[in-house]
Amino acid sequence: MKCPNCGTELKDGSLFCPNCGVKLSNIANPANIGTAPSGDPAKKKSGSKTIIGILSFVAILAIAVAVVVVYIKTRPVTIDLGQYVSVEYSGYDSYGSAVVSIDFKQLKKDYKDELKFKGDSKDLKKEYGKPIDYLQAQLTGELDTDEMLSNGDTVTFVWDIDTKEVSDNLNVKLITTDKTFTVEDLEEVESFDPFEGLVINYEGTAPNGTASIDRGSVSNKYYTESDYYFTLSKTSDLSNGDVITVTITSDDEDAYKLEFIEAYGVMPESVSKDYTVEGLDSWITSLDQIPEEGLTKMQQQAIDVFTTQEADFSEEWTMQDPEYVGSYLLVTKNEYTSYNHNYLYLIYHITVDYEAGSNTGSYDYYYGFSFSDLKLNGDGSFDVDVTHYQKLQRSISKEMVNENGWDGKKTYYFYGYETMDNLVKENVTKKADTYTSETDIEQAAE
């Protein structure tokens, strides 16, 4: 028997053609054997293709559903660990502390039934028991700072977890993003100035000035109650403009403040304060420090002394007005010396005219006065004792023609130096090892 639709040889009793799928409902009727069924053969072929497409879709859909089921059963559980982290603050503003905690109780409640071990997990099960307990053991981290905190500061919790190792052992994906918190609710503490009213007394002459504390000048109640003490960083060898530091403790500043808070409920604003030395007398170290009034005073003293003590010449000589040449300032190199801290030399050019009968002439020489220990007072005024001076002089002689003298000549004696060079070498150059020098004399002798 053959298929009436496509001609394929059929087995006896077949209900459908195995080639085209046509139903052989009329095959029992011998009259229909070998006779093509009624209808369009093309339409019958299209219907068979539709059936095949439906069967293919059903098969694909079944596979997709199976894949989804497998994915759902094997996909990792994603846990954002940041939601289980919290920070608590305690202490005082500026000296607060922070403690971090992880809410393991809530974490277990949320994920204890979802976590599974992977692969051969006998050792992990033996050591930790449940997957959630293994995860808890891996969760570690710390705050980037947890001490000496102030309200408004930020602290950041940083996880320290080997996420790859955890995901290799559990069906889990961990989100371990750093989490930042803002410090708040620390107790505010009143502060006070422990140096309020403190007076430091400066005495002496720079660079050997001294400093001391007037302890009675401090009147705040905390000084009276706690009896904190002051320490000066330097008390001697001081000059105006030096900076000294006063401290109220030798301990760590933060530790001391915290102890003070716990004892008195307040804290010092600082434990140290800088003070600038001022008001010391100071030795003159440069010519420009000498005020014009002071220089004039010394010049007048020099002229007065010279004209009354040194100008008592013999009758043949007449002195012209002394000519002021300039000055030299010598400053000691030894800052610890107790005297002769400086010298000021005032130098004069002296001219005397000679007349003995018909014999005339003139003589020039140099004379100097020395004033020492010139200083500026703490109030800025200039101080010098003009009665304390020395004469820069040597005995020099001059021979002049004089008919009344021996062999028609006569020798006269003066006090001073024949040349400027001689004066400088004797009084400046010889002291170069112990004194520095400065002059306002142009082309001064070396």
FIRO-330913 format. One line per 8 residues: for each residue x, y negated, z of N, C-alpha, C. Coordinates in pm, whole numbers. Each point is the difference from the previous one (the first is absolute). Example, Ala and Ser with C-alpha at 12.3 -4.5 7.8 and 13.67 -1.06 7.14 Angstrom:
BEGIN
1319,569,780,-89,-119,0,90,-120,0; -35,-105,-72,82,-119,6,-77,-109,73 .
END
This chain:
BEGIN
86,118,0,-86,-118,0,90,-124,0; -41,-99,-80,76,-124,-11,-81,-117,54; 80,-108,44,-66,-121,51,-70,-69,-115; -129,-29,17,-74,-66,-107,47,-142,-25; 84,-55,93,41,-141,-15,134,-13,-67; 96,85,47,136,-16,-54,53,124,-68; -76,113,12,40,121,-67,96,87,76; 28,-34,127,92,80,81,-64,131,35 .
81,113,-8,-48,133,33,-35,5,146; -120,47,38,-47,2,136,-14,142,51; 16,14,133,-28,129,62,-149,13,22; -41,125,3,-142,24,25,-38,-51,137; -113,-66,9,-52,-51,128,53,-136,38; 84,-68,-86,53,-133,32,-111,-102,4; 6,-89,102,-101,-105,12,51,-131,-59; 136,-17,-6,57,-123,-57,114,37,-91 .
20,-81,-102,113,20,-90,128,-45,70; 102,85,11,124,-40,68,78,-104,-78; -33,-22,-128,75,-95,-80,-63,-138,3; -130,-8,-31,-64,-131,-8,-92,-28,116; -32,106,79,-82,-19,121,-148,-7,-27; -47,33,-121,-142,-7,-28,-73,111,74; -119,-29,51,-82,99,71,-61,96,-101; 9,129,33,-47,104,-91,-134,56,48 .
-91,-92,30,-128,41,58,-86,78,-99; 24,-23,-123,-82,65,-100,68,122,-61; 108,44,62,77,109,-62,-74,132,2; -96,10,96,-75,126,9,-96,18,-118; -27,-109,-65,-91,7,-113,80,35,-124; -21,128,-51,80,42,-116,-21,-89,-119; -108,-71,3,-28,-82,-117,89,-120,-6; 58,-31,117,84,-120,4,145,30,-26 .
37,128,-6,142,34,-17,41,-40,-140; 119,-76,1,55,-44,-126,-68,-120,-56; -99,-52,74,-68,-117,-49,36,-120,83; 43,-107,-57,42,-122,73,-118,-62,70; 15,-41,125,-109,-65,73,-35,-132,-65; -121,-39,32,-43,-127,-56,70,-116,68; 5,-112,-57,65,-121,59,128,-33,-69; 58,-121,42,122,-53,-63,121,63,65 .
86,73,-70,120,63,58,94,-103,60; 10,-118,-50,93,-102,52,-41,-43,139; -130,-12,25,-47,-41,132,30,107,101; -14,128,-41,29,109,93,147,-2,40; 89,-32,-88,144,-6,30,32,-114,96; -66,-115,-14,22,-115,88,-44,33,141; -105,70,19,-48,37,133,99,88,72; 66,90,-71,98,85,65,118,-80,51 .
43,-104,-71,113,-83,43,-36,-78,127; -123,-44,11,-44,-73,119,12,86,123; -39,126,-16,7,94,113,145,18,44; 89,13,-95,143,18,33,53,-123,75; -40,-126,-44,46,-124,65,-46,-7,144; -126,43,23,-53,-5,136,78,92,91; 26,118,-51,75,97,80,141,-52,32; 63,-68,-95,136,-55,23,-2,-111,106 .
-99,-87,-4,-11,-110,97,-17,54,142; -85,104,8,-24,60,132,130,56,56; 79,61,-87,127,59,46,97,-110,46; 9,-110,-76,91,-111,36,-43,-64,132; -132,-17,15,-52,-61,122,33,85,121; -8,128,-17,32,91,112,146,-13,40; 86,-11,-101,143,-16,29,28,-130,73; -63,-109,-45,19,-132,63,-44,2,145 .
-115,63,23,-50,8,139,98,77,85; 55,104,-54,98,80,76,124,-82,34; 46,-81,-98,118,-86,23,-27,-101,110; -117,-63,-4,-37,-100,101,-4,63,138; -59,119,8,-9,69,129,139,29,55; 89,45,-89,138,30,43,71,-128,46; -19,-112,-71,65,-127,36,-48,-50,136; -134,10,17,-55,-47,127,57,80,116 .
16,129,-22,50,84,108,148,-21,26; 78,-45,-99,146,-9,15,54,-143,6; -81,-104,-23,51,-137,-2,47,-40,141; 108,-90,11,50,-42,132,-96,-97,68; 2,3,131,-79,-93,80,81,-129,19; -57,-112,-39,71,-129,12,-33,-64,135; 108,-36,75,-19,-62,132,77,-131,6; -70,-109,25,65,-130,22,31,-11,149 .
126,20,35,38,5,141,-10,-136,69; 5,-109,-78,-2,-132,61,-123,-27,84; -113,63,-34,-124,-26,74,0,61,139; 102,82,29,6,63,132,106,-64,91; 63,-110,-50,106,-67,76,-55,-125,67; 36,-20,127,-38,-122,71,115,-44,89; 3,-130,38,107,-55,84,-63,-77,115; 54,19,119,-43,-73,119,114,-88,49 .
-35,-120,50,100,-98,45,-17,-25,149; 113,-27,65,-3,-32,143,114,-96,32; -13,-69,115,105,-91,43,-36,-145,-25; 106,-83,-5,-16,-145,-12,40,-49,-139; -65,-107,-40,34,-62,-128,149,-31,-6; 64,40,-104,145,-10,-23,78,116,62; -64,75,91,68,113,64,-91,122,1; -86,11,-100,-94,110,-7,62,126,-58 .
-71,111,18,43,128,-55,-117,65,-72; 32,90,-91,-102,68,-80,18,150,9; -114,72,7,1,147,2,-93,49,-109; 49,90,-84,-79,53,-110,-60,134,39; -117,29,-52,-63,130,25,-67,49,-128; -7,134,-13,-65,65,-113,-119,79,53; -116,-21,-56,-122,64,47,-9,143,-55; 74,92,65,1,139,-46,-136,67,21 .
-72,-42,102,-131,59,28,-95,-21,-117; -2,-124,-51,-89,-29,-112,50,67,-127; 131,6,-16,58,65,-119,-41,147,-4; 5,69,114,-38,142,5,-148,16,-31; -79,-90,55,-144,8,-23,-33,-15,-148; 75,-88,-68,-30,-28,-141,50,109,-95; 108,68,33,65,85,-101,34,142,46; -38,40,120,42,133,47,-55,114,-86 .
-118,-21,-59,-60,108,-79,39,-6,-147; 64,-105,-43,34,-15,-142,143,40,-33; 86,0,99,140,28,-26,27,150,-5; 83,40,-95,38,141,-17,150,9,-20; 58,108,49,141,28,-29,13,49,-143; 114,-22,-60,29,49,-134,95,118,7; -16,93,-95,97,107,-17,17,84,126; 122,52,14,33,84,115,20,-89,122 .
-97,-4,87,3,-94,112,4,69,136; 52,123,2,4,73,126,78,-73,107; 118,-51,-38,85,-68,99,-66,-128,52; -63,-73,-91,-66,-125,41,-119,30,91; -75,104,-34,-115,36,83,46,45,138; 111,72,2,52,48,128,47,-116,87; 64,-102,-62,56,-111,77,-105,-105,36; -91,-31,-94,-93,-109,23,-145,44,20 .
-32,117,-44,-138,46,11,-83,-49,-117; -64,-112,18,-89,-52,-103,71,-104,-88; -49,-13,-125,60,-100,-90,-3,-141,58; -108,-39,68,-10,-135,55,106,-24,107; 35,106,73,104,-14,104,138,-14,-64; 21,70,-110,126,-17,-74,12,-143,-49; -110,-55,-56,3,-137,-51,29,-99,113; -63,19,114,22,-92,112,147,-2,41 .
66,112,-5,141,8,40,91,-76,-96; -46,-22,-122,83,-68,-100,-17,-152,1; -102,-49,69,-32,-143,-6,84,-78,100; 105,-63,-46,87,-84,83,25,-134,-70; 35,-101,80,31,-133,-52,27,-94,115; 31,-126,-32,28,-97,106,-24,-141,-50; -13,-93,98,-14,-142,-31,136,-60,-30; 3,-96,-91,128,-63,-33,52,-85,116 .
-89,-47,87,41,-69,122,-111,16,102; 37,16,126,-104,24,101,28,-75,131; 97,-92,0,32,-75,121,18,-148,-33; -4,-83,105,21,-144,-12,-95,-60,-104; -127,32,14,-99,-42,-98,-77,-122,48; -45,-80,-99,-83,-117,27,-131,16,-76; -105,-65,52,-126,0,-72,21,-58,-140; -55,69,-100,16,-44,-138,112,71,-74 .
90,67,74,103,78,-67,-65,118,-73; 73,58,-92,-48,121,-67,94,115,27; -59,119,16,78,122,16,-49,99,-105; 89,81,-50,-35,94,-106,32,142,42; -99,88,-15,21,142,29,48,68,-128; 109,72,10,60,68,-115,-1,150,25; -62,74,-90,-6,146,13,136,63,-29; 27,111,68,122,77,-25,-42,146,-22 .
-51,27,-119,-57,131,-32,59,50,-132; 32,130,-4,41,63,-125,-127,46,-70; -59,-90,-78,-130,29,-62,7,117,-98; 114,19,-64,13,110,-95,-6,134,73; 71,7,111,-1,125,77,-141,31,50; -70,-103,47,-136,22,49,-91,48,-113; 9,-63,-117,-87,40,-112,38,136,-56; 124,42,21,41,135,-41,-62,107,89 .
-31,-37,124,-52,97,97,-150,-10,22; -59,-115,-31,-143,-20,21,-65,-53,-128; -129,22,-12,-77,-57,-110,-37,-143,33; 100,-85,11,-25,-136,44,89,-98,-75; -52,-120,-23,76,-112,-55,-9,-114,101; 115,-40,57,1,-102,104,30,-138,-58; -77,-98,44,28,-141,-33,68,-60,123; 127,-38,-17,82,-45,114,47,-144,-19 .
-88,-86,-45,36,-140,-19,27,-67,135; 110,-82,6,30,-75,124,-120,-88,35; -24,-14,131,-114,-79,44,47,-111,93; -43,-123,-30,43,-118,76,-112,-49,91; 40,-37,124,-95,-48,100,44,-138,49; -95,-82,41,30,-132,56,-13,5,152; 105,-46,68,2,2,146,-102,-100,54; -74,42,102,-102,-86,59,-26,39,144 .
-67,-91,70,-47,24,137,111,14,103; 121,-48,-30,104,-4,103,-28,-117,94; 33,17,125,-30,-102,100,87,-123,-19; -65,-116,-5,73,-126,-14,66,-36,134; 124,-55,-9,75,-34,121,41,-147,-5; -20,-71,109,43,-139,9,153,-7,8; 57,-101,-63,145,-17,5,34,-135,63; 124,-13,47,45,-125,60,146,-24,-38 .
43,-125,12,137,-37,-32,84,10,127; 87,101,8,80,18,122,107,-107,18; 23,-80,-105,104,-103,7,-58,-140,20; -130,-6,21,-64,-130,17,60,-74,120; 45,-123,-24,56,-82,107,146,26,29; 59,102,-63,140,34,30,94,-113,-41; 89,-37,89,99,-105,-27,139,61,10; 81,-29,-100,139,43,1,87,-124,14 .
89,3,95,89,-113,25,133,23,-71; 43,-101,-74,129,5,-69,94,-100,65; 120,44,28,97,-86,67,137,16,-64; 87,-99,26,137,7,-49,18,-66,-135; 115,26,-58,37,-59,-129,28,109,-100; -60,-12,-117,23,97,-107,147,-5,-42; 59,112,-35,-62,132,-17,4,85,127; 7,-61,114,9,74,126,-122,-24,88 .
-115,-27,-63,-121,-25,76,-54,126,65; -85,-18,99,-62,112,70,-152,-16,-2; -69,112,21,-146,-1,4,-47,79,121; -105,-49,63,-59,70,115,-151,-20,-3; -73,91,63,-145,-4,-1,-52,-64,128; -93,-92,-16,-71,-59,113,-122,88,25; 15,100,85,-106,98,21,-123,-62,64; 17,-107,71,-113,-64,64,-93,-71,-97 .
44,-14,-125,-82,-71,-98,-110,88,-57; 8,132,19,-101,93,-52,-111,13,102; -123,-31,-41,-109,-4,97,-116,93,-32; 5,76,-113,-115,85,-29,-10,112,104; -124,42,28,-24,92,111,61,137,-22; 18,39,-125,55,133,-25,147,7,37; 70,-113,-16,141,-4,44,6,13,152; -92,-64,68,-2,6,145,-37,139,49 .
-99,64,-67,-49,129,46,93,115,-39; 50,-4,-123,79,113,-48,148,-19,24; 39,-126,24,140,-30,27,91,51,-112; -45,-19,-126,90,34,-110,115,-100,0; 111,40,-53,120,-83,9,47,-40,-140; 77,-109,-2,54,-52,-126,148,33,-12; 42,29,-122,141,25,-28,43,-84,-119; 113,-71,15,55,-80,-109,102,81,-79 .
-8,-11,-132,96,74,-83,140,-57,11; 11,-129,36,130,-65,13,-14,-116,98; 97,-12,90,-9,-105,102,119,-95,-1; 102,28,-79,118,-86,1,55,-15,-142; 102,-88,-11,64,-26,-131,-104,-43,-104; -82,-93,39,-110,-44,-86,26,-137,-62; -56,-18,-117,3,-129,-70,-142,-37,-39; -22,-129,-21,-130,-45,-48,-32,68,-133 .
-122,48,-12,-41,69,-122,10,150,10; 73,52,99,4,145,19,-139,50,37; -29,123,-36,-129,61,34,23,113,99; -69,-8,113,8,107,100,-138,61,15; -4,127,36,-126,73,12,-28,33,146; -121,-30,42,-44,34,135,-95,118,-11; 24,105,78,-86,118,-1,-54,26,140; -114,71,6,-57,34,130,9,148,30 .
65,75,-87,18,142,26,114,53,-84; 62,104,48,104,67,-78,-56,128,-62; -127,31,29,-63,121,-52,-54,-23,-140; -51,107,-59,-65,-11,-130,-119,-95,10; -12,-93,-94,-104,-103,8,-140,59,7; -31,95,-89,-134,55,-2,-31,78,127; 97,76,47,-22,76,123,-24,-94,118; 76,-111,5,-15,-95,109,-138,-66,-5 .
-43,-39,-120,-131,-64,-13,-111,94,44; 11,126,-39,-103,97,36,-4,20,152; 116,5,64,4,10,145,-64,-123,65; 25,-116,-58,-56,-123,53,-153,1,-11; -49,49,-112,-146,8,-19,-62,91,105; 62,114,18,-56,97,95,4,-53,143; 100,-85,31,14,-52,136,-87,-123,25; -13,-89,-101,-65,-129,23,-117,-28,-94 .
-22,87,-99,-111,-22,-91,25,-107,-103; 120,-52,-7,41,-100,-100,137,41,-51; 42,-66,-107,133,30,-51,73,-128,-39; 133,-3,14,77,-116,-44,0,-9,-152; -9,-123,-52,2,-18,-145,129,53,-60; 109,-17,71,130,50,-46,87,21,124; 107,72,-16,90,23,113,131,-75,-18; 11,-78,-106,122,-79,-21,-35,-130,-70 .
85,-100,20,-21,-130,-63,135,-68,-19; 16,-63,-115,126,-70,-32,-8,-146,43; 111,-48,53,13,-140,40,125,-58,-64; -9,-124,-44,114,-68,-62,67,-90,102; 130,18,14,77,-78,97,1,-147,-43; -24,-87,94,-1,-142,-29,36,-78,126; 39,-125,-20,27,-88,112,136,17,65; 87,83,-58,135,12,55,87,-116,-46 .
89,-43,87,105,-90,-47,86,78,-98; 64,-70,-92,84,70,-97,123,-84,-32; 111,68,-11,125,-69,-33,-3,-46,-144; 55,-116,-22,8,-53,-137,92,90,-82; -48,42,-117,80,88,-86,23,-59,-139; -59,-117,-29,24,-64,-130,-13,-150,16; 69,-72,-83,1,-146,9,-137,-62,-20; -82,64,-84,-131,-60,-26,-96,12,118 .
41,72,104,-83,9,120,21,-120,93; 106,-75,-26,31,-113,87,-80,-121,-48; -87,-53,82,-80,-116,-42,88,-125,-11; -42,-91,-84,76,-122,-22,20,-78,130; -99,-3,81,9,-72,127,109,60,89; 8,132,4,102,65,81,139,-25,-54; 14,4,-133,130,-26,-61,46,-144,29; -92,-92,-11,34,-141,28,47,-17,144 .
-64,69,89,36,-8,141,143,48,23; 38,108,-66,135,52,16,102,-91,-69; -35,-53,-115,91,-91,-70,28,-125,84; -102,-52,64,18,-118,83,91,30,119; -18,118,58,86,39,111,145,9,-46; 22,53,-118,137,15,-52,65,-137,-21; -72,-92,-58,55,-134,-24,28,-71,132; -93,14,94,20,-66,129,125,51,70 .
17,131,-2,118,57,66,127,-43,-71; -1,5,-132,122,-32,-74,41,-146,20; -97,-89,-9,34,-142,9,42,-42,140; -46,76,99,36,-38,138,122,74,51; 25,117,-56,109,80,56,119,16,-96; -26,1,-127,106,34,-94,49,-120,-80; -70,-108,3,37,-114,-85,81,-106,75; 61,40,107,83,-94,76,141,-2,-62 .
6,-59,-120,127,-1,-72,87,-116,50; 125,7,-39,89,-114,28,-45,-120,-83; 48,-115,35,-49,-124,-60,26,-10,-149; 91,82,-52,29,-8,-144,-111,68,-84; -83,77,63,-99,79,-76,-142,-49,25; -74,2,-109,-141,-36,8,-82,109,-71; -99,52,69,-79,110,-58,-120,-52,-78; -17,53,-118,-121,-27,-76,-113,88,55 .
-122,-26,-42,-112,83,47,22,145,-43; -15,96,91,17,142,-37,-100,39,-108; 45,80,-95,-87,46,-110,-42,146,28; -131,24,10,-50,136,23,12,81,-129; 72,110,7,25,84,-119,-106,108,-14; -34,64,110,-97,110,-5,20,93,118; -56,120,-13,4,91,115,27,144,-43; 41,76,97,14,145,-11,-82,62,113 .
-74,106,-31,-71,76,103,60,140,6; 44,38,116,53,134,22,-99,76,88; -35,123,-41,-97,83,73,67,131,37; -11,38,126,66,120,47,-53,126,-70; 89,93,-20,-39,129,-56,-40,99,110; 23,-36,122,-33,84,115,-128,-51,64; -112,65,-31,-128,-50,49,-18,19,150; 90,76,61,-13,25,144,89,-92,85 .
68,-92,-64,83,-91,77,-85,-87,90; 56,-41,112,-76,-81,96,34,-149,-9; 93,-38,-86,36,-140,-14,59,-23,-139; 10,-129,-37,54,-38,-131,-67,78,-114; -132,-6,1,-75,69,-106,18,-70,-135; 31,-128,6,27,-73,-124,85,-123,32; 60,-53,-104,74,-127,7,-45,-88,-115; -17,-129,30,-23,-97,-106,116,-99,2 .
75,-3,-111,111,-94,-12,-45,-121,-81; 13,-118,60,-23,-125,-72,137,-59,-35; 24,-22,-128,134,-38,-47,-4,-143,-54; 103,-76,42,9,-142,-39,135,-28,-66; -5,-92,-95,121,-51,-65,34,-133,67; 121,-6,57,42,-119,74,106,-76,-81; -22,-130,-13,99,-86,-66,41,-111,97; 131,-13,18,52,-108,86,97,-86,-83 .
-8,-130,19,85,-95,-72,115,-45,92; 117,-16,-65,122,-34,76,49,-139,-40; 39,-76,102,58,-132,-25,99,-33,113; 127,-10,-42,107,-35,97,89,-104,-67; -28,-127,31,72,-106,-69,-41,-3,-145; 101,11,-84,-28,0,-144,-23,142,-53; 9,95,86,-15,141,-41,-147,44,19; -56,49,-105,-139,45,4,-11,140,-61 .
-115,60,24,-25,134,-57,-128,59,60; -24,122,-29,-119,67,55,29,150,13; -87,66,79,20,143,22,-138,67,9; -11,114,-67,-127,75,0,21,137,66; -98,43,77,3,136,57,-145,42,31; -15,123,52,-134,57,23,-15,37,148; -122,-20,46,-28,24,140,-134,74,9; -12,91,98,-125,75,11,-50,12,143 .
-134,16,10,-65,27,129,-76,132,-11; 4,77,107,-67,129,2,-107,3,107; -124,36,-41,-109,25,94,-37,148,-10; -29,62,112,-26,144,-3,-136,33,63; -44,125,-27,-125,55,53,-120,-90,-31; -11,-38,-126,-115,-75,-46,-119,95,-16; -117,-37,41,-114,89,-14,-131,-77,-19; -98,75,-52,-137,-49,-13,-81,58,115 .
-72,-86,70,-84,48,108,-122,72,-54; -66,75,88,-116,76,-42,-110,-85,-57; -6,-130,40,-102,-89,-53,43,-68,-129; 120,38,-51,47,-56,-126,91,-120,15; 15,-51,120,88,-116,20,147,43,0; 86,-94,-34,144,26,-9,66,-34,133; 94,84,39,64,-20,130,152,10,-15; 70,-102,47,146,2,3,47,-90,113 .
100,43,69,61,-81,105,117,-77,-63; -22,-129,-32,103,-77,-70,119,-33,90; -20,19,129,115,-27,90,95,119,4; -46,108,-59,86,119,-6,59,7,-141; 121,-49,-16,62,-6,-131,150,26,13; 62,22,-113,145,15,-6,52,-85,-115; 125,-47,14,63,-78,-107,87,92,-84; -15,-13,-130,84,75,-92,119,-89,-35 .
111,24,66,113,-91,-18,132,68,31; 97,-53,-62,139,34,26,79,-131,0; 114,2,64,84,-121,0,73,-10,-133; -14,-114,-65,71,-24,-126,77,-133,14; 108,-11,-70,84,-121,11,13,-68,-136; 22,-131,8,18,-79,-122,109,-104,26; 101,2,-85,112,-96,14,-24,-119,-93; 10,-118,59,-24,-123,-75,118,-96,19 .
18,-92,-98,105,-103,8,-41,-101,107; 89,-24,91,-28,-96,107,133,-56,48; 13,-132,-13,128,-65,34,35,17,148; -103,28,80,27,15,142,33,145,39; -4,84,-98,26,139,30,146,37,-16; 30,123,38,135,52,-11,34,14,-147; 109,-60,-35,48,6,-138,-104,-55,-97; -79,-98,46,-98,-65,-86,-125,83,-25 .
-19,107,74,-117,86,-19,-60,36,136; -125,35,-7,-67,38,123,-100,114,-30; -5,98,90,-89,116,-17,-126,-18,84; -113,21,-64,-129,-13,68,-68,140,3; -83,23,104,-65,131,16,-153,-15,-3; -59,93,-72,-146,4,-12,-49,142,35; -133,14,21,-59,131,29,-103,34,-108; 30,108,-67,-87,44,-108,76,95,-91 .
-33,1,-130,65,86,-98,36,-85,-121; 121,23,-49,46,-79,-114,-87,22,-123; -50,126,-17,-83,29,-118,-125,78,42; -94,-3,-89,-123,79,21,33,148,3; 91,42,-85,40,140,-5,51,47,135; 84,-81,62,56,38,129,-111,17,106; -97,-90,-2,-109,7,97,-81,129,-20; -33,31,-125,-83,118,-29,74,128,32 .
127,8,-38,76,121,27,12,26,149; 19,-105,75,20,14,144,-129,37,73; -114,-51,-46,-123,14,77,-107,90,-64; 13,24,-128,-99,83,-69,60,132,-45; 105,-9,-79,59,120,-59,49,96,107; 58,-50,106,54,87,105,-110,76,75; -123,-46,-11,-112,65,69,-86,85,-94; 48,25,-118,-81,71,-101,-34,142,42 .
81,60,85,-27,137,42,-119,9,97; -24,-105,72,-105,4,102,-117,-94,-28; 16,-89,-98,-108,-95,-30,-20,-12,-151; -124,-14,-40,-30,-37,-138,0,-153,-7; 17,-54,-117,5,-146,-11,-85,-50,-116; -48,-122,18,-79,-68,-102,38,-148,5; 7,-65,-115,35,-141,-4,-85,-76,-99; -15,-128,25,-70,-86,-95,99,-97,-68 .
131,28,16,103,-85,-59,33,48,-140; -17,-83,-96,31,38,-137,151,18,-15; 36,108,-73,141,33,-23,75,9,132; -64,68,96,63,16,130,124,84,-10; 90,-27,89,126,75,-1,-28,144,34; 77,89,-61,-18,145,26,85,39,122 .
END
